Amino acid sequence: MYDVIIKNGRLIDGTGSPGYHADVAVQDKKIVRIHRGLSSKAHTVIDAEGLTVTPGFIDSHSHGDLVLENQTHCRHKLEQGITTEIAGMCGFSAAPLSEEHLEEGYKAITNLMPHGASRDLHYLDRFSGYIERIKNLSLGPNMAFYVGHNTIRMAVMGYDDRQPTKEEMKKMKDYLKDAMQAGAIGLSMGLFYAPGAYSKKEELIELSHVAASYGGSLSLHIRNEGEQLIQSVEEVLDIVRATGIKAVISHHKVSGKPDKCWGLPKQTLAMIDAVSEEGYDVFMDQYPYTASSTVLNIYLPKSVHALGFAEIIKRLADEKERNKLREMTLGRENPEEFFWGIMISSSTRHPQLNGKMLLDAAEEMKTTPDELFFDLLLADELSTGSISWRMSEDDVQLIMQHKRTMIGSDGLMYPGCTNCHPRAFGSFPRVLGRYVRELKVLSLEEAVRKMTGMPSMLYELSGKGLLRVGMDADITIFNADTIIDRADFNDPFVRCEGLSYVLLGGEVVVKNAEHNGKQNGSVIQIS
């Protein structure tokens, strides 16, 4: 007798091959047989007539490690069909945090979600200690981790805007080696954020050599996703050519003024194709929205971030110093143009502004956009969240169609969160509903490959990503005719429709898009 039989479903196996009808038998957490018309008995029988059966989705871009200890269930991921998360992105990981720069490191993490990060600092000085601690938790989805370059650099140098000494570089390498030996996927970089933004290409190449020597990959939030997009992608390709490392460009997009930025991905995709023809491996991940999300303080110049959080807050509170910051931030640009397309997504001290465009909120409060910007940063101690409406739908579709693009949520929802980008709840159903069924940007088979087989291959996730005998029984079942996201920017916490079942480790953990409380996930360590 089998543990589970899934009968009468249309199977899409994660390779991109056409779907076919068959039954799936599960025993001891593994897929043990795939055959049409299985007559054997099982403890649980799922009738998938009219439904699509796929491998469990893999979220190729996640920040779940930053909140994992306070939110082990990650239900918002399970409830969109995700069974495995790749975390530690954009240069920030939950470890290591050094004693010397503990407050700076902790503030950098909590800056992304003010109520969500764990303050328990036991063992965080080493990434290996963090992994051992997480392995003792009951997790919702499976978790695999990058270690963050920004986090490592901060542990060694704080927010210093300079190049590392030989001794500091050795310390960074030691932190990275510890992480790789503990099973990290590789090194993630956040060159858009301080202190990663202060790094020169030579530093990045030297560290990439270390990650590559362990078979690791590189994930990069590039320096600029606007007018300097071409140069920023070229930097990635230079690192890849110098080291041979596999690379993933995070949430590839262009965000900026239409006349100066939109359309640039035509060039970056051609650059990626060219380097692939040379024999190197460069991929991308993407979330399916025309709005991005980060913290509002990123609109301060990188040189200001080098002052440190406490000093920035101190200067924001002083009128004379604030005016200096204003000049450094805006230069000669008109405030209305500078803050065009920016929405206030989460302010702890001014929640009544959540969901409002910054320009509209400033007019409503009878102040200027730049003054409101500084007021919010001061009140929220630099942790105000923002959403940027500066992307083109044509660019989103073009990038999505590329053969080397995977799907990632980049979503972050944390305890106490009052608002967030709907990608945290809706990314995967949105691809299947809007971009596959409605707009026909992708075939269903290709979309599933981008969610399963491709990331499993790239990240070397043994047992994941394919419907095959011997693979782990992490399985997502949905109605391809009805699945759709329902989370939006007014209410980002709404569950999707059309998701029938999610199995993790051979057990049902989600039914009708609702998590049943079972936490069968585990830590994936890459050897």
Secondary structure, 3 states (H helix, E strand, C coil): CEEEEEEEEEECCCCCCCCEEEEEEEECCEEEEEECCCCCCEEEEEECCCCEEEECEEECCCCHHHCHHHCCCCHHHHCCCEEEEEECCCCCCCCCCCCCCHHHHHHHHHCCCCCCCCCCCCCCCCHHHHHHHHHCCCECCEEEECEEHHHHHHHHHCCCCCCCCHHHHHHHHHHHHHHHHCCCCEEEEECCCCCHHHCCHHHHHHHHHHHHHCCCEEEEECCCCCCCHHHHHHHHHHHHHHHCCEEEECCCCCCCCCCCCCCCHHHHHHHHHHHHHCCCCEEEEECCCCCEEEEHHHHCCHHHHCCCHHHHHHHHCCHHHHHHHHHHHHCCCCHHHHCCCEEEEECCCCHHHCCEEHHHHHHHCCCCHHHHHHHHHHHCCCCCEEEECCCCHHHHHHHHHCCCEEECCCCCCCCCCCCCCCHHHHHHHHHHHHHHHHCCCCCHHHHHHHHCHHHHHHHCCCCCCCCCCCCECCEEEECCCCCECCCCCCCCCCCCECEEEEEECCEEEEECCEECCCCCECECCCC
